[in-house]
Amino acid sequence: MAADVGWFRQTLSNISNEIEVINNLSELKIALTSVNTMQIKTLALNLDRCNIRLSQFVDKIAQLLEKYYRLKPFDRVPFLFFSHQIELGCHILEELLPCLEPAVLLNKYGVAMHRALAHPNETVKQVVLTEMCRAVKDSDLVSRMGDQQALLLSVVECVGHDNMSVAKIAISFLVWMGQTPSYLGTLLSPQLLQAFNAVKKKNETTRFRVFEVIVEVSAISSPGLEACHNSGLLTELLNETKQKSDILSIMKFFGNIAQFWPRDIFEKYSKVIGAIFEFSNSADANLAAIALERSAMWPPPRGRGDAMSSVMRKLNQLITSAPAEVRVRPLNTIANIIGLEVIDQTSELLQLTEKWYLSLSDANPTLSFMNICHLPFAELRLAGFLILQKMSIQVWGQKHVLNCPGLIEFLMDRDVEPTLECKTSKFQIVEFLVGSNTTETVFGEILYKRLVDFVRDGPCYVQALTEVAIEGAA
């Protein structure tokens, strides 16, 4: 890869001079998608030595996206031509942008990102919103992100976009903002509230998307709940639920709030809570998944017996029979149910979480989750990895991981993951195992040392050819 610097330099020159742009973009896309992030960063260092910065590639692709604005509405042929360029450019940006630090991305491309969120191509919006989600998780950018008001207003507008994929990423970004106390004032500032109100007025669907943001932020923390209440949006939602029959809005709202005040909600709204339990048996897989997700967050109501074991069995039915797009929700719910932080691990609670885990099915649940982690869908793989992460810090979970055929070998295989996020998430499972004070006892000294060496080398380690040759000779 490092030896191909000249090719990349020539390709950039061709694109800059509009020489066979489509062909050069296609070749550049193929070249970038055939290597991992570490190799791209190595390329960036080599380009830098040749006075070509990675940002120049980003600049050039961004210029291609900007060409759309110079087209006249009746220029149909140029539109189709540039549309193909835009799609290719977006694929390339998806490979390049994660290699830039979030601070560099925001400082250098803040204005371009703002303009891109108004781009009529939906893929352009998704690329930018995905990178903003990465930036908002960077604690060093808290003060800077709060100053990007124009950019944030554009994100709120995307909540009302006709394409649900665009709206979904925008909602995720705003909810993540709500997790950070420093962002609450910005998220619910008069300017953004005005933008939220504009989105709500578009139609009923977009109105409930805004309410979804408010419900999620309210459920994260007490400061979030208080801020949403003071904004007036929470009161508006309560009034809305009295007048409308939208089941999903109602379930999400009561399900989340019941986490904080279960006794009050169970006593005052017992019919609603009962209805949510009933919906867990719905023939609609999505409706059943949401009902189970919410009910799994509550303490079991009196008189329901072993309610959690029943919930776990229903969740297992969903992950084995529901469509792929629905299965992520029950998988994440299982992870939340069995999750137990080290500080909370008592003998009684460890026994309880294992009991719930084993109640999923009479078969081997761990083997089922490993099979899910092999599926060619990144979201499903990540959900499976999350469950294994929760298991890896509990002694009973470590035993199930150890005794699952082929699982350890799979976790230590760096070459099979489709995205950097999947690679990192899988690596964290081994990292958590190594960090636990019970793993060496469970796994034994030799295997534990292998895990330690694996973690020491990092998630993107690539064994040098000379090392392979030496091992082969030995």
C-alpha positions as CSV (number, residue, x, y, z in Angstrom):
1,M,0.0,0.0,0.0
2,A,2.8,2.4,1.0
3,A,4.5,1.8,-2.4
4,D,1.4,3.0,-4.3
5,V,1.8,6.6,-3.2
6,G,2.6,7.6,-6.8
7,W,-0.6,6.0,-8.0
8,F,-2.7,7.9,-5.5
9,R,-0.9,11.1,-6.4
10,Q,-1.6,10.5,-10.1
11,T,-5.3,9.6,-9.4
12,L,-5.8,12.8,-7.4
13,S,-4.2,14.8,-10.3
14,N,-6.6,13.1,-12.8
15,I,-9.6,13.9,-10.7
16,S,-8.5,17.5,-10.2
17,N,-8.1,17.9,-13.9
18,E,-11.4,16.1,-14.7
19,I,-9.7,13.3,-16.6
20,E,-11.8,10.2,-16.7
21,V,-13.4,11.2,-13.4
22,I,-15.8,8.2,-13.1
23,N,-13.0,5.6,-13.8
24,N,-10.6,7.2,-11.4
25,L,-13.2,7.5,-8.7
26,S,-14.1,3.8,-9.2
27,E,-10.5,2.7,-9.0
28,L,-9.9,4.9,-5.9
29,K,-13.0,3.3,-4.2
30,I,-11.8,-0.2,-5.0
31,A,-8.3,0.6,-3.7
32,L,-9.5,2.1,-0.4
33,T,-12.1,-0.6,0.3
34,S,-9.5,-3.3,-0.1
35,V,-7.4,-2.2,2.8
36,N,-8.0,-1.6,6.5
37,T,-8.0,1.7,8.4
38,M,-4.4,1.2,9.7
39,Q,-3.1,0.8,6.1
40,I,-5.0,4.0,5.1
41,K,-3.4,5.9,7.9
42,T,0.0,4.6,6.8
43,L,-0.8,5.8,3.3
44,A,-1.7,9.2,4.7
45,L,1.7,9.4,6.4
46,N,3.5,8.5,3.1
47,L,1.4,11.0,1.1
48,D,2.2,13.7,3.7
49,R,5.9,13.1,3.1
50,C,5.2,13.7,-0.6
51,N,3.4,17.0,0.2
52,I,0.0,15.4,-0.5
53,R,-2.3,15.4,2.5
54,L,-5.2,13.1,3.1
55,S,-7.4,16.2,3.4
56,Q,-6.6,17.0,-0.2
57,F,-8.5,13.9,-1.3
58,V,-11.4,14.9,1.0
59,D,-11.3,18.4,-0.5
60,K,-11.5,17.1,-4.0
61,I,-14.3,14.7,-3.3
62,A,-16.2,17.5,-1.5
63,Q,-15.7,19.7,-4.6
64,L,-17.4,17.0,-6.7
65,L,-20.4,17.0,-4.4
66,E,-20.6,20.8,-4.7
67,K,-20.9,20.6,-8.5
68,Y,-24.5,19.6,-8.1
69,Y,-25.4,23.2,-7.1
70,R,-24.2,24.6,-10.4
71,L,-26.6,22.4,-12.4
72,K,-29.8,23.8,-13.8
73,P,-33.1,21.9,-13.2
74,F,-33.5,20.9,-16.8
75,D,-29.9,19.6,-17.2
76,R,-31.0,15.9,-16.9
77,V,-28.0,14.3,-18.5
78,P,-25.4,16.2,-16.4
79,F,-27.5,15.4,-13.3
80,L,-27.3,11.7,-14.0
81,F,-23.5,12.0,-14.6
82,F,-22.9,14.0,-11.4
83,S,-25.2,11.7,-9.5
84,H,-22.9,8.8,-10.2
85,Q,-19.9,10.9,-9.2
86,I,-21.6,11.8,-6.0
87,E,-22.4,8.2,-5.1
88,L,-18.8,7.2,-5.7
89,G,-17.5,10.2,-3.8
90,C,-19.6,9.3,-0.8
91,H,-18.3,5.8,-0.8
92,I,-14.7,7.2,-0.8
93,L,-15.5,9.7,2.0
94,E,-16.9,6.8,4.1
95,E,-13.4,5.3,4.0
96,L,-11.4,8.5,4.4
97,L,-13.2,10.6,7.0
98,P,-12.9,8.1,9.8
99,C,-9.1,8.4,9.5
100,L,-9.3,12.1,10.4
101,E,-9.5,13.2,14.0
102,P,-13.0,14.6,14.9
103,A,-11.4,17.9,15.9
104,V,-9.8,18.2,12.5
105,L,-13.0,17.2,10.8
106,L,-15.1,19.8,12.6
107,N,-12.5,22.6,12.3
108,K,-11.6,22.2,8.7
109,Y,-14.9,20.9,7.2
110,G,-17.6,22.5,9.6
111,V,-18.9,24.8,6.9
112,A,-18.7,22.1,4.2
113,M,-20.6,19.7,6.5
114,H,-23.3,22.3,7.1
115,R,-23.7,22.8,3.3
116,A,-23.7,19.0,2.7
117,L,-26.7,18.6,5.1
118,A,-28.7,20.7,2.6
119,H,-27.5,18.6,-0.3
120,P,-30.5,16.9,-2.1
121,N,-28.6,13.6,-2.3
122,E,-29.6,11.5,0.7
123,T,-26.3,9.6,0.8
124,V,-24.4,12.8,1.3
125,K,-26.5,13.7,4.3
126,Q,-26.0,10.2,5.8
127,V,-22.2,10.4,5.4
128,V,-22.1,13.8,7.2
129,L,-24.5,12.7,9.9
130,T,-22.5,9.6,10.6
131,E,-19.3,11.6,11.1
132,M,-21.2,14.0,13.4
133,C,-22.2,11.1,15.5
134,R,-18.5,10.2,15.8
135,A,-17.6,13.7,16.7
136,V,-20.3,14.2,19.4
137,K,-18.9,11.2,21.3
138,D,-15.5,12.9,21.6
139,S,-15.3,14.5,25.1
140,D,-12.7,17.0,23.9
141,L,-15.2,18.5,21.4
142,V,-17.9,19.4,23.9
143,S,-17.4,23.1,23.9
144,R,-16.8,23.3,20.1
145,M,-19.8,21.2,19.1
146,G,-22.0,23.5,21.2
147,D,-20.8,26.5,19.2
148,Q,-21.9,24.9,15.9
149,Q,-25.4,26.3,16.0
150,A,-26.0,26.4,12.2
151,L,-24.8,22.8,11.9
152,L,-27.0,21.7,14.7
153,L,-30.1,23.4,13.2
154,S,-29.4,21.5,10.0
155,V,-29.4,18.2,11.9
156,V,-32.7,19.0,13.5
157,E,-34.1,19.7,10.0
158,C,-32.9,16.2,9.0
159,V,-35.2,14.7,11.7
160,G,-38.0,15.7,9.4
161,H,-36.5,14.3,6.2
162,D,-38.6,12.0,4.1
163,N,-35.9,9.3,4.1
164,M,-36.1,7.4,7.4
165,S,-32.4,6.4,7.2
166,V,-31.4,10.1,7.2
167,A,-33.9,10.9,10.1
168,K,-32.7,7.9,12.1
169,I,-29.0,9.0,12.2
170,A,-30.1,12.6,13.0
171,I,-32.2,11.3,15.9
172,S,-29.2,9.2,17.2
173,F,-27.0,12.3,17.1
174,L,-29.4,14.4,19.1
175,V,-30.1,11.7,21.6
176,W,-26.4,11.3,22.1
177,M,-26.2,15.0,22.8
178,G,-28.8,14.6,25.4
179,Q,-26.6,12.1,27.2
180,T,-24.0,14.8,27.9
181,P,-25.1,17.4,30.6
182,S,-23.0,20.1,28.9
183,Y,-25.1,19.7,25.7
184,L,-28.5,19.9,27.3
185,G,-28.7,23.7,27.3
186,T,-27.7,23.7,23.6
187,L,-30.0,20.9,22.6
188,L,-33.0,22.6,24.2
189,S,-32.0,26.2,23.4
190,P,-34.6,28.6,22.0
191,Q,-33.1,28.4,18.5
192,L,-33.2,24.6,18.4
193,L,-36.6,24.4,20.0
194,Q,-37.9,26.6,17.2
195,A,-36.4,24.2,14.7
196,F,-38.0,21.2,16.5
197,N,-41.3,23.0,16.4
198,A,-40.9,23.5,12.6
199,V,-40.3,19.8,12.2
200,K,-43.3,18.9,14.3
201,K,-45.5,21.0,12.1
202,K,-44.5,19.0,8.9
203,N,-46.7,16.0,9.6
204,E,-47.7,13.5,12.3
205,T,-44.7,11.2,11.5
206,T,-42.1,13.9,12.0
207,R,-43.9,15.2,15.1
208,F,-43.5,11.8,16.8
209,R,-39.9,11.7,15.7
210,V,-39.3,14.9,17.7
211,F,-41.1,13.3,20.6
212,E,-38.9,10.2,20.3
213,V,-35.8,12.5,20.8
214,I,-37.5,14.0,23.9
215,V,-38.5,10.6,25.4
216,E,-35.0,9.1,24.9
217,V,-33.3,12.2,26.4
218,S,-35.8,12.2,29.3
219,A,-35.0,8.5,30.1
220,I,-31.3,8.9,30.1
221,S,-31.0,10.9,33.3
222,S,-32.8,13.1,35.8
223,P,-31.2,16.3,34.5
224,G,-32.4,15.2,31.0
225,L,-35.9,14.6,32.3
226,E,-36.0,18.0,34.0
227,A,-34.6,19.8,31.0
228,C,-37.2,18.2,28.7
229,H,-40.0,19.1,31.1
230,N,-38.9,22.7,31.3
231,S,-38.8,22.9,27.5
232,G,-42.5,22.3,27.4
233,L,-42.1,19.4,24.9
234,L,-42.7,16.7,27.5
235,T,-46.0,18.3,28.6
236,E,-47.0,18.6,25.0
237,L,-46.3,14.9,24.5
238,L,-48.4,13.9,27.5
239,N,-51.3,15.9,26.1
240,E,-50.7,14.2,22.7
241,T,-51.0,10.8,24.2
242,K,-54.3,11.6,25.7
243,Q,-55.7,12.6,22.3
244,K,-54.0,10.1,20.0
245,S,-54.0,6.3,19.7
246,D,-50.3,5.9,18.5
247,I,-49.3,2.7,20.4
248,L,-45.5,3.0,19.7
249,S,-45.3,6.5,21.1
250,I,-47.2,5.6,24.2
251,M,-45.2,2.5,24.8
252,K,-41.8,4.2,24.5
253,F,-42.8,7.0,26.7
254,F,-44.3,5.0,29.6
255,G,-41.7,2.3,29.2
256,N,-38.8,4.8,29.6
257,I,-40.3,6.9,32.4
258,A,-41.2,3.8,34.4
259,Q,-37.5,3.1,34.8
260,F,-37.2,6.2,37.1
261,W,-40.5,6.1,38.9
262,P,-41.8,2.5,38.6
263,R,-44.1,2.6,41.7
264,D,-45.8,5.8,40.6
265,I,-46.3,4.7,37.0
266,F,-47.5,1.2,38.0
267,E,-50.0,2.5,40.4
268,K,-51.4,5.5,38.4
269,Y,-51.2,3.9,34.9
270,S,-51.7,0.2,35.6
271,K,-53.9,-0.3,32.5
272,V,-51.2,1.1,30.3
273,I,-48.5,-1.1,31.9
274,G,-50.8,-4.1,31.6
275,A,-51.4,-3.3,27.9
276,I,-47.7,-3.1,27.2
277,F,-47.2,-6.6,28.7
278,E,-50.0,-7.9,26.5
279,F,-48.4,-6.4,23.4
280,S,-45.3,-8.6,24.0
281,N,-47.5,-11.4,22.5
282,S,-48.4,-9.4,19.4
283,A,-48.1,-11.0,16.0
284,D,-46.4,-7.8,14.9
285,A,-42.7,-8.6,15.5
286,N,-41.7,-4.9,15.8
287,L,-44.5,-4.2,18.2
288,A,-43.6,-7.2,20.3
289,A,-39.9,-6.3,20.3
290,I,-40.6,-2.8,21.6
291,A,-43.0,-4.1,24.3
292,L,-40.5,-6.6,25.5
293,E,-37.7,-4.0,25.4
294,R,-39.7,-1.7,27.7
295,S,-41.1,-4.3,30.1
296,A,-37.6,-5.8,30.5
297,M,-36.5,-2.5,32.1
298,W,-39.0,-2.7,35.0
299,P,-39.0,-4.6,38.3
300,P,-41.5,-7.5,37.9
301,P,-45.0,-6.5,39.0
302,R,-46.4,-8.3,41.9
303,G,-48.2,-11.6,41.1
304,R,-46.5,-12.2,37.8
305,G,-44.2,-14.9,39.0
306,D,-40.9,-15.3,37.2
307,A,-41.7,-12.6,34.7
308,M,-38.2,-12.1,33.5
309,S,-37.7,-15.7,32.4
310,S,-40.9,-15.4,30.4
311,V,-39.6,-12.2,28.8
312,M,-36.3,-13.9,27.9
313,R,-38.0,-16.8,26.2
314,K,-40.1,-14.3,24.1
315,L,-37.0,-12.4,23.2
316,N,-35.3,-15.6,22.0
317,Q,-38.3,-16.3,19.8
318,L,-37.9,-12.9,18.2
319,I,-34.1,-13.3,17.5
320,T,-34.7,-16.7,15.9
321,S,-37.8,-15.9,13.8
322,A,-38.2,-12.1,13.3
323,P,-36.9,-10.2,10.2
324,A,-33.2,-9.1,10.4
325,E,-34.1,-5.4,10.8
326,V,-36.2,-6.3,13.9
327,R,-33.7,-8.7,15.6
328,V,-31.3,-6.0,16.7
329,R,-33.8,-4.6,19.2
330,P,-34.3,-7.9,21.2
331,L,-30.6,-8.6,21.0
332,N,-29.8,-5.2,22.6
333,T,-32.6,-5.9,25.2
334,I,-30.9,-9.2,26.2
335,A,-27.6,-7.4,26.6
336,N,-29.3,-4.8,28.9
337,I,-30.9,-7.5,31.0
338,I,-27.9,-9.6,31.6
339,G,-25.5,-6.7,32.0
340,L,-24.0,-6.4,35.5
341,E,-21.1,-4.0,36.2
342,V,-18.3,-5.3,38.3
343,I,-19.1,-2.9,41.2
344,D,-22.6,-4.4,41.4
345,Q,-21.6,-8.1,41.2
346,T,-22.7,-10.0,44.2
347,S,-23.1,-13.8,44.4
348,E,-26.9,-13.4,44.3
349,L,-27.0,-11.1,41.3
350,L,-24.5,-13.2,39.3
351,Q,-26.7,-16.2,39.9
352,L,-29.8,-14.3,38.8
353,T,-28.3,-12.9,35.6
354,E,-27.1,-16.4,34.7
355,K,-30.5,-17.8,35.4
356,W,-32.1,-15.3,33.1
357,Y,-29.5,-16.0,30.4
358,L,-30.1,-19.8,30.6
359,S,-33.8,-19.2,30.4
360,L,-33.4,-18.0,26.8
361,S,-33.6,-21.5,25.4
362,D,-32.9,-25.1,26.2
363,A,-30.2,-25.1,23.6
364,N,-26.8,-23.4,23.8
365,P,-27.5,-19.6,23.8
366,T,-23.8,-18.7,23.5
367,L,-23.5,-20.8,20.3
368,S,-26.6,-18.9,18.9
369,F,-25.0,-15.6,19.6
370,M,-21.7,-16.6,18.0
371,N,-23.6,-17.6,14.9
372,I,-25.3,-14.2,14.9
373,C,-21.8,-12.6,15.1
374,H,-20.9,-14.4,11.8
375,L,-23.9,-12.9,9.9
376,P,-23.1,-10.4,7.1
377,F,-25.0,-7.6,8.8
378,A,-22.9,-5.1,10.8
379,E,-25.8,-4.1,13.1
380,L,-26.6,-7.7,14.0
381,R,-22.9,-8.5,14.6
382,L,-22.5,-5.5,16.9
383,A,-25.6,-6.5,18.8
384,G,-24.1,-10.0,19.3
385,F,-20.8,-8.6,20.3
386,L,-22.5,-6.4,22.9
387,I,-24.0,-9.5,24.6
388,L,-20.6,-11.2,24.6
389,Q,-19.1,-8.1,26.1
390,K,-21.7,-8.2,29.0
391,M,-20.9,-11.8,29.5
392,S,-17.1,-11.3,29.5
393,I,-17.0,-9.4,32.8
394,Q,-19.0,-12.0,34.7
395,V,-17.5,-15.2,35.9
396,W,-20.5,-17.3,34.6
397,G,-20.3,-15.6,31.2
398,Q,-16.6,-16.3,31.0
399,K,-17.3,-20.0,31.5
400,H,-19.9,-20.0,28.7
401,V,-17.5,-18.2,26.4
402,L,-14.7,-20.7,27.1
403,N,-16.9,-23.8,26.6
404,C,-18.5,-22.6,23.3
405,P,-16.7,-24.4,20.5
406,G,-14.8,-22.1,18.2
407,L,-15.7,-18.9,20.0
408,I,-12.2,-18.1,21.4
409,E,-10.6,-18.6,17.9
410,F,-13.3,-16.4,16.3
411,L,-12.7,-13.6,18.9
412,M,-9.0,-13.6,18.2
413,D,-9.4,-13.5,14.4
414,R,-8.8,-9.9,13.3
415,D,-9.4,-10.6,9.6
416,V,-13.1,-11.3,9.3
417,E,-14.9,-8.1,10.4
418,P,-16.5,-6.0,7.7
419,T,-16.1,-2.6,9.4
420,L,-13.7,-1.0,11.9
421,E,-16.6,-0.6,14.4
422,C,-17.2,-4.4,14.3
423,K,-13.4,-5.1,14.6
424,T,-13.2,-2.8,17.6
425,S,-16.3,-4.1,19.3
426,K,-15.1,-7.7,19.0
427,F,-11.6,-6.8,20.2
428,Q,-13.3,-5.2,23.3
429,I,-14.7,-8.6,24.3
430,V,-11.1,-10.0,24.6
431,E,-10.1,-6.7,26.3
432,F,-12.8,-7.1,28.9
433,L,-11.8,-10.7,29.5
434,V,-8.2,-9.7,30.1
435,G,-9.3,-7.0,32.5
436,S,-11.4,-9.3,34.6
437,N,-9.8,-10.7,37.8
438,T,-11.5,-14.0,37.3
439,T,-10.5,-14.8,33.7
440,E,-7.1,-16.4,34.5
441,T,-8.8,-18.8,36.9
442,V,-11.5,-19.7,34.4
443,F,-9.3,-19.9,31.3
444,G,-6.0,-21.2,32.7
445,E,-2.6,-19.6,32.6
446,I,-1.6,-20.5,29.1
447,L,-4.8,-19.4,27.3
448,Y,-5.0,-16.3,29.5
449,K,-1.4,-15.3,28.4
450,R,-2.5,-15.7,24.7
451,L,-5.4,-13.3,25.4
452,V,-3.0,-10.8,27.1
453,D,-0.6,-10.9,24.1
454,F,-3.6,-10.4,21.7
455,V,-4.8,-7.3,23.6
456,R,-1.2,-5.9,23.8
457,D,-1.0,-6.0,20.0
458,G,-4.2,-4.0,19.5
459,P,-7.3,-4.5,17.3
460,C,-5.6,-3.7,14.0
461,Y,-2.4,-5.6,14.4
462,V,-1.1,-7.2,11.2
463,Q,1.5,-9.9,11.6
464,A,4.6,-9.1,9.5
465,L,5.6,-11.6,6.8
466,T,9.0,-12.2,8.4
467,E,7.2,-13.3,11.6
468,V,5.1,-15.7,9.7
469,A,8.2,-17.1,7.9
470,I,10.0,-17.6,11.2
471,E,7.0,-19.3,12.8
472,G,6.7,-21.6,9.7
473,A,10.4,-22.5,10.0
474,A,10.0,-23.3,13.7
